[in-house]
Amino acid sequence: MLPYKTKICEPLPLTSREEREMEMAKAGYNVYSLPAETVTIDLLSDSGTSAMSQEQWSRMILADESITYSRSYFHFVEKVKEVFGYEYVLPVHQGRSGEHILFKVVVNEGDHLPSNGHYATTQENIHFHGGVAVSLLTQRAFDPHSQDSFKGEMDLDSLKSLLEKERVPLSLLTITNNDGAGQPVSLKHIREVSKLLRGKRIPLFFDACRFAENSFLIQKKEKGYEKKTIPEIVKETFSWGDGCFMSMKKDGLSNVGGFLALKDGDLYEKLRSFLLLIEGFHTEGGMAGRDLEAMVLGLEEVLEETYLTARVEQVHRLGERLLRSGVPVYQPFGGHAVYLLAGEFVPHISPEEFPSEMLASEIYVEGGIRTLPDGIKGWNKRNGPDSGSQPFFEMIRLAIPRRVYSESHMDYVAEVIGRVYKRKESIRGLCLTYDPPFLKHYIARFERI
């Protein structure tokens, strides 16, 4: 049962198949370019799409909008310290801004930054500042049908080898691993990575966007943590790191915002100076006081076990519905999304013909559902020297917004995708007509082959 009830409702756009076909063509077969008013169920992202609680809305009214060192700023800093345990906190307007500021300060030309999986903006920010983003996802992740519990982890042998050969200013762990099908990372692995890096005096930073969901999955899957509370698991997780950056648009249950938090006071001063240049005063990070207050409540509500149970169970129920229809999906299911295996869904479409993008287009045309193409191979030759270092799958991400959709909505999603799967042999690929220089999948354009 969902642990909330609807107080305000928003009508869903309902369109005809002909209208959706026209909109898809106008968008260049890129679902990112679809007008939201033409989308019935939007699973493009769980970022900034959460429904905020009545407590968050009420706290926004009480916010302090002073331009510097507002009461809301102090509320926010104290809450981040309480949850994550880091002394120095800098608010930013969203996660990629924190990435940009951090890498501007710590990355030099030729530096290698390993991770279990870099999100697209993380990778591009590293490349932009002259570094090399190296994904060292464990080989267990490349069996999409195995039931291993923690397939989002790093390959430790590959990490050791990289540390011996390359200059590494810091290493990253993304929890949960968005680039690795939303899979969690165990605390055992976090300890092992931390100890290895500390032996080399290399800082460990977390991409903490889905930290609460990762902690919930640790509680449910990792031996020895069954009776630990979510806040206790969070505290232990971040105690093994030196800092984190976070988009609060995910597990912050907010529509905007983020932060950098760290232990190193000297690094904090360097980051603060640069933040002043591009984000505004360092006590507001380009946001209003009401945004800071909404995030304070978000960090409280996201740690509630009733919420996390309902959240993760909704994801898993959708995955089970799709499995029962024969649709190929990545297993086990993570905390925020279900991933369709596009390569198995439409095996007759080659990676060079963008099967993920084409399948996302077909799902939209079939039922007005917007999903995220998560294909890799079709982009390898354009994504930099390290992007093709590991094989991966063509996938479609069904990212479920927090506290937004009901089970009947998820039933509809499963029904629509099941209909597309029944006519999969008729689907043909795409060719690229516009190839942008950065973050290609956001604004690229295609035509049907």
C-alpha positions, 0 to 999 in steps of 0.5 A: 500500500502506498503510504500517502493519499492524493490531496491535489490532482493534475490531469494527464494529457491524453492524445491520439496515436496520430498525434503522438506519431506527429510529435515524435517525428517533430522531435527528431525521434528523441524523446527528450525533445517531446513537449511534456503536454504530449506525454501521458506517463512520464518515466524519462527521469526520477530527477526533479519529478517527485511530488513534495509533501504538505510539510515541504510546501508549508516549510517553504512558506516559512523560509528566510529569503535573506541574500546571505547566511539566511536562517534557511541556509543554516537549517540546510547545512545542519541537516546535511551534517546530521545525515551525512556526517561531513563538516563542510557543506556547499549548496548548489542548484543541482548535482551537475553544478557540484560536479563541475565545481569539484572537477574544476578544482581537483582535475588536471589534464590527463588525470584518471577518475575511476568509478563503478559508473559515471553518470552522463554529466559526471563523465562529460564534466571530467572530460571537459576539465581534461580528465579521463572518466574510467568506468570499472563496473564489476563483471557480474553486472554484465549478466543481466539475468543473474540474481546477484544482489550487488551488481553495481559495484566496482571491479577491485582488481581493475581499480588496483591496476589503474592506481598503479599506472595512472594519476588519480586525484580521487575516486568515485562511487555512485550509489545506487549505480544509475549507469549500471541498471540502478544496481546497489553497492554493498557496505562491504564493498564500500569498505574495501574500496575506501581502505584501498584508496586510503592506502594510496592517500586518494580521496573517495567521493560518493555520487549520493543521488540515490543514497537512501534507496541504496541504504534500503537495499543494503538493509534488505540484502546484506548480511548483518544489516537486517536490524540496522536503521536506514539512518545508521546505514547511511552514517556508516556508508559515508563514514568511509568516504571523504566527501560527496556531491548530490542532486537533491532532485532524486533522494532529496525529494525536491524539484531543484537543488543539490550540494557538495559536502566534504571533510577537507576544509582547505578543499572547501575554501577552494570550492567556495571561491569558485562557486561564488563565480558561477552559482551565486553566494555560497550560502544559497548556491543559486537557490531561494531560501524556500528551496533550501527548506524543501530539501531539509524536509526531503532529507527527513522524509526520504529516510522513513522506512514506510516510504522506502518500502513503498517506493522500492516495491512499486519499482519491483512490482512493475518489473515483475509485471513485465517479466510475466509478459515475457518482456526482457528486463535487467535483473534484479530490480534496483531502487528507482527504475526498471531497465528493459533490455533493448538488445533482446527486445529488438535483436534484429536492430544493430547498435549502429541503428540506435535500438534504444532510441527507436524502442523509446519512440515506439513505446511513446507512440503506442501509449504516450509513455516517455522512457529513457533510451540508455544505449551505449554501443551506438555512441561509443565512437563519439563518447571519448577514448574510454567509453568503449572500454567495457561492453554494455547493453542497449537498455531502456530506463523506466525511471519512476518519479517518487510519490507520483504515480499509482499502481493503475498507472504502472499497470498501464505502463506494463500493458503498453510495453507488452503490446509493443513487445508483441509487434517487435519484429516490425520495428526498424532502426534510426539513423543520426541526423544531428550529432551534438558535441556534448551530452549527445542523447539530450539533443541529438536528432534522428530519422527512421531507416 
